[in-house]
């Protein structure tokens, strides 16, 4: 009687097949994980771009409507209701769309340091006609109105970045050319344009997180379009 030989895998062949299968699965899993990270990174970047666009639109809307109001200082001196420093901006503009058209607010934009993070902060408080303005006390807690009531100061953290600085510049047009200067203090009229820059130690992060934003004030926008 003839015996039949049964062909099959040896233990060594089976182990080799399992090792090869494990390597293939590892490569597939690594590629899937890399794709997932890339997708998540792209989602975060798109979200960052959308938030940045919304924030810049808000700043463009507020600053462009800065009003050419006059206020009196503690000594009775008359000044423009606009104080532009190299790292801080204070101005008067309309309030929310839901409020009456003649409602005006003081606004202050500055960079606040909180531990290892820097935050672009917007403060707002009501504007009163013929009020006496002390620039150093304008947004100090506990300020009182003419009626003796405490001024309500609202504060919003608009954007957070590690160790960032706000750099502002102001443009005027004494002749046919625009000229930049580092501040706009004790001026008789509003600047033509305000430029925002947010700087971090990493220039690439600065450019990606916050490209330069130039805002033409509404008072001059028509005149500039005519040139």
Secondary structure, 3 states (H helix, E strand, C coil): CCCCCCCCCCHHHHHHHHHHHHHHHHHHHHHHHHHHHHHHHHHHHHHHHHHHHHHHHHHHHHHHCCCCCEEECCCCCEEECEEECCCEEEEEEECCCCCCCCCEEEEEEEEEEECCEEEEEEEEEECCCCCECCCCCCCCCCCECCCCCECCCEEEEEEEEECCEEEEEEEECCCCCCEEECCECCCCCCCCEEEEEEECCCHHHHHHHCCCEEEECHHHHHHHHHC
